[in-house]
Amino acid sequence: MPEMTNRRMDVLGISVLIISCLGLSSAAGVILGDLQQNLAANGSVVLSPLNSSDAFNVSINLSQSTVNNCPSLAKAESMSQMEMLTRLTAGCRYDKMVPPAVYNADGEQVPMDIYARFYIYVMKNLDSSDLQFTVQGLLQLRYLDPRLAFSSYLPNRRQPIMGEADLKKLLWVPHIFLTNEEVSTVLGTSAKDELTTIYPNGTVLTSTRLQAALYCWMDFQKFPFDEQKCTTILESWMYNTSLVQLHWETNNPVSFDKQLQLTEYNLIGSLYNESIRVSNGSYMTHGSLEGNYSIISFTVLLTREVGYYVIDYFLPSVMIVTISWVSFWLQADQTPARTTLGCTTLLSFITLSLSQENNLMKVSYVTMSEVWFLVCTIFIFGSLVEFAFVNTIWRRNNDLQLKKRTTKYIVKSTFVPHLKKHRRHGYKRTDSTMSTMSTTSMDKSNTVITIETPIIIGGSLSREDSAISLDEQDETSTSSSADSSKEKPAQTFATMTPKEVSLWIDRKMRFVFPLAFIVFNALFWTLVYCL
């Protein structure tokens, strides 16, 4: 019995020893906590042979445990995809509030590169009045996040991990916004059209189908023969160039759907660019954040289809201007016909122009369509002014005295009429062909005598009424006989009636107006297509 009791006491001591050892191991675990390691111990008691003293061999095994209870990825092959992603993005391994750190060959941290690609399905509502257009497309962003690499856990897997919004919520994704947007939204019916793909090496590809109404600062100086450049700008919102840099993909950075069609414009190509925007106190684009921010942009080159405007505006306006010239073939005394024709063509052209200008935004500069409108209005209004002028001449009572029947003298005499002179002395006129005037003695009172003298000019015969005042006093007779000894040089005169002048002006305008309009068209279309 005493021997058995001693043995029990020895076992109890061994137990205390084991417990103390475990305590030391736990203490060691506390001390090694700075190294983020815990030690676990298990032991066994082995009895010594019978011929030996009452002694026991104690063995203690120490093993390393997991950090802060972080889930293990040792058996990732047997896990489901969701379970593996949950463990891969656990807080002990992955912080989705912090962008991934990228290092170069020298171990220095460098900015993370994000590559973008934009595929455009639809472009519509290129509204000239609102300076906007709507684009619908697929935006893809590609970057490398080494924290998400799972090739070491699943060495035999080659397929990427794909998911929608739920997967995207587990990851850090770059915040990219459209700088010139008015409104944008992510498309989708039952759920948002977002797709996230993680490749074994940690490459992340996010695809988002979106629709955005963007501002386009259009230039209408050559409207409707204008070419527009509408730009879409993508910019990093939170991280500056020291952390994130945006780039376009090398192959097909911007592409368009083959069935894309525009109603008013023709798509001729696109340009893409990479730049940096400076945000500071004077040019604040990122709230209270200052710095240099990476920008990528692409510009769509558009040219307006002019077929609609040529058929519905320019050709009708040419016809209206031409119709206004019909008044030149009507006599100047046909006031109702010429007035109605001129006013009708002017009002018709103004109505036609207003229907086209209503679709254009009110701009401060002069457009090509306004130049066309002003010149055509001047031509139509000019035909009305011409009618008023010839009608005034038609109603004159006095003939025009001309040295020669040429354009120079007709125009000069028309605008500056020659006033007839009434002389108290004898008046003698000689024509190149025949001019005979005789003075007859009358009573001593002054008498006005009208003498019709035939004058032959250019093979045609016209008559001129001449009024001559004669003074029958002796002094007048003496002066007349004295003047008769001095012969005056011969002068050439011709006359045109007001009706002849009016018809002459109308005949000239039948050629002047069309010729001037042709010259204007030559200059106008040269400016449109050559400059």
DOMI-930114 format. One record per residue (C-alpha): x, y, z. Coordinates in steps of 0.25 Angstrom, whole numbers. Layout:
BEGIN
ATOM      xx      yy      zz
ATOM       X       Y       Z
...
***
This chain:
BEGIN
ATOM      xx      yy      zz
ATOM       0       0       0
ATOM      11      10       3
ATOM      17       7     -10
ATOM       5       9     -17
ATOM       2      22     -10
ATOM      16      27     -14
ATOM      13      23     -29
ATOM       0      31     -28
ATOM       8      43     -23
ATOM      18      42     -34
ATOM       7      42     -44
ATOM       1      54     -38
ATOM      14      61     -38
ATOM      16      57     -53
ATOM       2      63     -55
ATOM       6      76     -48
ATOM      18      76     -57
ATOM      10      74     -69
ATOM       1      85     -65
ATOM      12      94     -62
ATOM      18      91     -75
ATOM       6      95     -82
ATOM       5     107     -74
ATOM      19     111     -79
ATOM      15     108     -93
ATOM       3     117     -92
ATOM      12     127     -86
ATOM      21     125     -97
ATOM      10     127    -107
ATOM       7     141    -100
ATOM      21     145    -101
ATOM      22     141    -116
ATOM       9     149    -119
ATOM      17     160    -125
ATOM      22     150    -135
ATOM       7     147    -138
ATOM       9     132    -134
ATOM       2     123    -124
ATOM       8     110    -118
ATOM      -1      98    -115
ATOM       5      86    -107
ATOM       1      72    -105
ATOM       9      61     -97
ATOM       9      47     -93
ATOM      14      39     -80
ATOM      23      27     -82
ATOM      26      17     -71
ATOM      40      13     -68
ATOM      45      -1     -68
ATOM      42     -10     -55
ATOM      57     -11     -52
ATOM      58       4     -51
ATOM      54      15     -41
ATOM      40      20     -41
ATOM      42      31     -52
ATOM      34      35     -64
ATOM      38      40     -77
ATOM      30      53     -82
ATOM      29      57     -96
ATOM      23      71    -100
ATOM      20      74    -115
ATOM      18      89    -119
ATOM      11      93    -132
ATOM       8     106    -139
ATOM      -7     111    -139
ATOM     -14     120    -149
ATOM     -12     135    -148
ATOM     -24     142    -140
ATOM     -33     130    -144
ATOM     -31     134    -159
ATOM     -38     123    -168
ATOM     -28     114    -175
ATOM     -27     112    -190
ATOM     -19      99    -188
ATOM     -30      90    -194
ATOM     -35     100    -205
ATOM     -38      89    -215
ATOM     -49      83    -206
ATOM     -56      97    -204
ATOM     -67     103    -212
ATOM     -64     115    -220
ATOM     -71     124    -211
ATOM     -65     119    -198
ATOM     -51     120    -205
ATOM     -54     135    -208
ATOM     -59     138    -195
ATOM     -46     132    -188
ATOM     -38     139    -199
ATOM     -44     153    -196
ATOM     -45     151    -181
ATOM     -41     163    -173
ATOM     -28     157    -168
ATOM     -23     156    -182
ATOM     -30     166    -191
ATOM     -34     181    -188
ATOM     -43     186    -199
ATOM     -42     200    -194
ATOM     -27     200    -199
ATOM     -23     199    -213
ATOM     -13     188    -216
ATOM       2     192    -215
ATOM      11     190    -227
ATOM      26     189    -226
ATOM      36     190    -237
ATOM      49     181    -239
ATOM      56     190    -229
ATOM      46     188    -218
ATOM      40     202    -219
ATOM      25     204    -219
ATOM      20     210    -232
ATOM       6     214    -237
ATOM      -4     204    -240
ATOM      -7     203    -255
ATOM     -22     202    -259
ATOM     -25     199    -274
ATOM     -39     203    -280
ATOM     -46     199    -292
ATOM     -60     205    -297
ATOM     -69     198    -306
ATOM     -80     206    -312
ATOM     -94     200    -315
ATOM    -102     213    -318
ATOM    -100     227    -320
ATOM    -113     236    -320
ATOM    -120     249    -317
ATOM    -109     258    -322
ATOM    -117     270    -319
ATOM    -112     283    -324
ATOM    -121     291    -315
ATOM    -116     285    -302
ATOM    -102     282    -307
ATOM    -103     268    -302
ATOM    -102     254    -307
ATOM    -106     240    -301
ATOM     -96     228    -302
ATOM     -99     214    -298
ATOM     -87     204    -297
ATOM     -79     194    -289
ATOM     -67     200    -280
ATOM     -56     190    -276
ATOM     -45     192    -266
ATOM     -33     183    -264
ATOM     -23     184    -253
ATOM     -14     174    -245
ATOM     -17     171    -230
ATOM      -7     162    -225
ATOM     -15     159    -212
ATOM     -25     152    -220
ATOM     -16     142    -227
ATOM     -21     128    -224
ATOM     -11     120    -233
ATOM      -3     115    -221
ATOM     -16     110    -214
ATOM     -22     104    -227
ATOM     -10     100    -236
ATOM     -18      92    -245
ATOM     -29     102    -248
ATOM     -28     110    -261
ATOM     -42     116    -261
ATOM     -44     130    -255
ATOM     -54     133    -244
ATOM     -66     141    -249
ATOM     -77     148    -241
ATOM     -87     159    -242
ATOM     -90     170    -232
ATOM     -88     161    -220
ATOM     -74     158    -224
ATOM     -71     173    -227
ATOM     -75     176    -213
ATOM     -64     168    -207
ATOM     -53     174    -215
ATOM     -46     188    -216
ATOM     -50     194    -229
ATOM     -45     207    -235
ATOM     -55     219    -235
ATOM     -55     224    -249
ATOM     -65     235    -252
ATOM     -69     242    -265
ATOM     -65     257    -264
ATOM     -75     263    -275
ATOM     -87     255    -271
ATOM    -101     261    -268
ATOM    -106     247    -263
ATOM    -102     233    -264
ATOM    -107     219    -260
ATOM    -104     205    -260
ATOM    -113     197    -269
ATOM    -120     184    -265
ATOM    -134     178    -264
ATOM    -134     169    -252
ATOM    -120     173    -247
ATOM    -109     182    -251
ATOM    -101     178    -263
ATOM     -88     177    -255
ATOM     -78     166    -257
ATOM     -65     163    -249
ATOM     -55     153    -253
ATOM     -42     149    -245
ATOM     -31     142    -252
ATOM     -22     132    -245
ATOM     -10     142    -245
ATOM     -19     153    -238
ATOM     -23     160    -250
ATOM     -37     167    -248
ATOM     -46     170    -260
ATOM     -59     178    -257
ATOM     -69     180    -268
ATOM     -81     190    -267
ATOM     -92     193    -277
ATOM     -96     207    -275
ATOM    -103     219    -282
ATOM     -99     233    -280
ATOM    -104     247    -285
ATOM     -91     255    -288
ATOM     -89     269    -291
ATOM     -83     272    -305
ATOM     -78     286    -307
ATOM     -82     288    -322
ATOM     -77     298    -332
ATOM     -88     303    -342
ATOM     -80     313    -350
ATOM     -82     304    -362
ATOM     -96     299    -359
ATOM    -102     291    -366
ATOM     -88     287    -372
ATOM     -82     286    -359
ATOM     -73     275    -353
ATOM     -74     272    -338
ATOM     -64     266    -328
ATOM     -71     260    -316
ATOM     -62     255    -305
ATOM     -64     245    -293
ATOM     -55     248    -281
ATOM     -52     237    -271
ATOM     -44     241    -258
ATOM     -40     235    -245
ATOM     -48     241    -234
ATOM     -40     238    -221
ATOM     -26     234    -224
ATOM     -16     243    -231
ATOM      -5     239    -240
ATOM       4     235    -229
ATOM      -5     223    -226
ATOM     -13     221    -239
ATOM     -11     223    -254
ATOM     -21     221    -265
ATOM     -17     216    -279
ATOM     -24     211    -291
ATOM     -23     197    -295
ATOM     -13     195    -306
ATOM     -22     187    -316
ATOM     -36     193    -319
ATOM     -37     203    -308
ATOM     -50     209    -314
ATOM     -59     201    -323
ATOM     -73     203    -329
ATOM     -84     193    -332
ATOM     -85     189    -347
ATOM    -100     192    -347
ATOM     -98     206    -341
ATOM    -105     217    -349
ATOM    -108     232    -347
ATOM    -119     239    -353
ATOM    -113     253    -355
ATOM     -99     250    -354
ATOM     -88     241    -361
ATOM     -78     235    -352
ATOM     -64     236    -358
ATOM     -55     232    -347
ATOM     -50     234    -333
ATOM     -38     239    -325
ATOM     -33     235    -311
ATOM     -24     242    -302
ATOM     -17     241    -288
ATOM     -14     253    -279
ATOM     -13     258    -265
ATOM     -22     268    -259
ATOM     -17     278    -248
ATOM     -27     280    -236
ATOM     -23     292    -227
ATOM     -30     303    -220
ATOM     -33     311    -233
ATOM     -37     299    -241
ATOM     -44     289    -232
ATOM     -50     277    -238
ATOM     -49     267    -227
ATOM     -55     273    -215
ATOM     -45     277    -204
ATOM     -34     267    -210
ATOM     -23     274    -218
ATOM     -13     268    -227
ATOM     -11     262    -241
ATOM     -21     252    -246
ATOM     -20     243    -257
ATOM     -30     245    -269
ATOM     -33     237    -281
ATOM     -43     242    -292
ATOM     -48     238    -306
ATOM     -54     247    -316
ATOM     -64     243    -326
ATOM     -63     250    -340
ATOM     -76     253    -346
ATOM     -80     260    -359
ATOM     -94     265    -362
ATOM    -102     259    -373
ATOM    -106     271    -382
ATOM    -116     264    -391
ATOM    -128     268    -383
ATOM    -124     282    -382
ATOM    -121     283    -397
ATOM    -134     277    -401
ATOM    -143     284    -391
ATOM    -136     297    -389
ATOM    -125     302    -400
ATOM    -133     297    -412
ATOM    -146     303    -408
ATOM    -139     316    -404
ATOM    -132     317    -418
ATOM    -146     315    -425
ATOM    -152     326    -416
ATOM    -141     336    -420
ATOM    -143     332    -434
ATOM    -158     334    -434
ATOM    -156     348    -428
ATOM    -148     352    -441
ATOM    -161     349    -450
ATOM    -165     364    -446
ATOM    -154     369    -455
ATOM    -163     364    -467
ATOM    -175     371    -463
ATOM    -177     386    -466
ATOM    -174     396    -455
ATOM    -189     401    -455
ATOM    -194     387    -451
ATOM    -193     391    -436
ATOM    -202     380    -431
ATOM    -196     368    -438
ATOM    -181     372    -435
ATOM    -184     376    -420
ATOM    -192     363    -417
ATOM    -181     355    -424
ATOM    -170     362    -416
ATOM    -177     361    -402
ATOM    -181     347    -404
ATOM    -167     342    -408
ATOM    -161     350    -396
ATOM    -171     344    -386
ATOM    -169     330    -391
ATOM    -154     330    -390
ATOM    -155     336    -376
ATOM    -164     324    -372
ATOM    -155     314    -378
ATOM    -143     319    -371
ATOM    -150     320    -357
ATOM    -154     305    -358
ATOM    -139     302    -360
ATOM    -134     311    -349
ATOM    -143     306    -338
ATOM    -135     293    -337
ATOM    -122     301    -335
ATOM    -117     306    -322
ATOM    -116     321    -321
ATOM    -101     325    -322
ATOM     -94     338    -322
ATOM     -87     336    -335
ATOM     -92     336    -349
ATOM     -94     323    -356
ATOM     -93     319    -370
ATOM    -108     317    -371
ATOM    -110     331    -365
ATOM    -101     336    -376
ATOM    -109     329    -387
ATOM    -122     335    -380
ATOM    -117     349    -380
ATOM    -112     349    -395
ATOM    -125     342    -400
ATOM    -133     352    -392
ATOM    -125     364    -398
ATOM    -128     358    -413
ATOM    -143     357    -410
ATOM    -144     370    -403
ATOM    -135     377    -414
ATOM    -146     372    -425
ATOM    -156     380    -417
ATOM    -147     392    -416
ATOM    -145     392    -431
ATOM    -159     392    -434
ATOM    -162     404    -425
ATOM    -151     411    -432
ATOM    -155     408    -446
ATOM    -170     411    -443
ATOM    -165     425    -438
ATOM    -158     427    -451
ATOM    -170     422    -459
ATOM    -179     433    -453
ATOM    -170     445    -456
ATOM    -175     455    -466
ATOM    -162     460    -471
ATOM    -153     453    -481
ATOM    -138     451    -478
ATOM    -128     459    -486
ATOM    -116     451    -489
ATOM    -103     454    -497
ATOM    -103     440    -501
ATOM    -112     428    -499
ATOM    -102     420    -491
ATOM    -102     413    -478
ATOM     -93     424    -472
ATOM    -102     436    -476
ATOM    -115     429    -473
ATOM    -111     425    -459
ATOM    -106     439    -457
ATOM    -118     446    -462
ATOM    -128     436    -455
ATOM    -122     439    -441
ATOM    -119     454    -443
ATOM    -130     459    -452
ATOM    -126     471    -461
ATOM    -135     483    -458
ATOM    -139     491    -470
ATOM    -134     505    -471
ATOM    -144     517    -475
ATOM    -136     528    -481
ATOM    -141     542    -484
ATOM    -131     543    -496
ATOM    -130     537    -509
ATOM    -127     522    -509
ATOM    -121     515    -521
ATOM    -119     500    -522
ATOM    -113     492    -533
ATOM    -113     477    -535
ATOM    -103     469    -542
ATOM    -113     465    -553
ATOM    -123     476    -554
ATOM    -128     487    -544
ATOM    -136     499    -549
ATOM    -141     510    -540
ATOM    -146     523    -544
ATOM    -150     535    -536
ATOM    -162     543    -540
ATOM    -165     557    -536
ATOM    -178     558    -527
ATOM    -184     569    -519
ATOM    -176     576    -509
ATOM    -181     567    -498
ATOM    -174     555    -494
ATOM    -179     542    -501
ATOM    -176     528    -499
ATOM    -175     520    -512
ATOM    -174     505    -513
ATOM    -166     499    -525
ATOM    -166     485    -528
ATOM    -152     481    -534
ATOM    -150     467    -540
ATOM    -137     461    -535
ATOM    -132     448    -542
ATOM    -123     440    -532
ATOM    -118     426    -535
ATOM    -128     424    -547
ATOM    -140     427    -538
ATOM    -148     439    -537
ATOM    -152     446    -524
ATOM    -159     459    -522
ATOM    -155     470    -511
ATOM    -163     481    -506
ATOM    -156     493    -504
ATOM    -160     506    -497
ATOM    -154     519    -501
ATOM    -157     532    -495
ATOM    -155     544    -505
ATOM    -154     558    -501
ATOM    -159     567    -512
ATOM    -153     580    -507
ATOM    -142     587    -516
ATOM    -131     584    -506
ATOM    -134     569    -508
ATOM    -134     570    -523
ATOM    -121     577    -523
ATOM    -114     567    -514
ATOM    -120     555    -522
ATOM    -114     561    -535
ATOM    -101     563    -528
ATOM    -101     549    -523
ATOM    -104     543    -536
ATOM     -91     548    -541
ATOM     -84     538    -531
ATOM     -87     524    -534
ATOM     -88     514    -522
ATOM     -81     500    -524
ATOM     -90     489    -528
ATOM     -96     480    -516
ATOM    -101     466    -517
ATOM    -114     463    -509
ATOM    -124     451    -507
ATOM    -136     449    -499
ATOM    -143     437    -493
ATOM    -157     436    -487
ATOM    -159     431    -473
ATOM    -165     419    -479
ATOM    -153     416    -487
ATOM    -144     418    -475
ATOM    -153     408    -466
ATOM    -152     397    -477
ATOM    -137     399    -479
ATOM    -135     397    -464
ATOM    -144     385    -463
ATOM    -136     379    -475
ATOM    -123     381    -468
ATOM    -127     375    -455
ATOM    -131     362    -462
ATOM    -117     360    -464
ATOM    -111     367    -452
ATOM    -118     359    -441
ATOM    -116     345    -446
ATOM    -101     348    -449
ATOM     -99     354    -435
ATOM    -106     342    -429
ATOM     -97     332    -437
ATOM     -85     339    -432
ATOM     -90     339    -417
ATOM     -93     324    -419
ATOM     -79     322    -424
ATOM     -73     329    -412
ATOM     -82     322    -402
ATOM     -80     308    -406
ATOM     -65     310    -407
ATOM     -65     315    -393
ATOM     -73     303    -388
ATOM     -64     292    -395
ATOM     -51     298    -397
ATOM     -48     305    -384
***
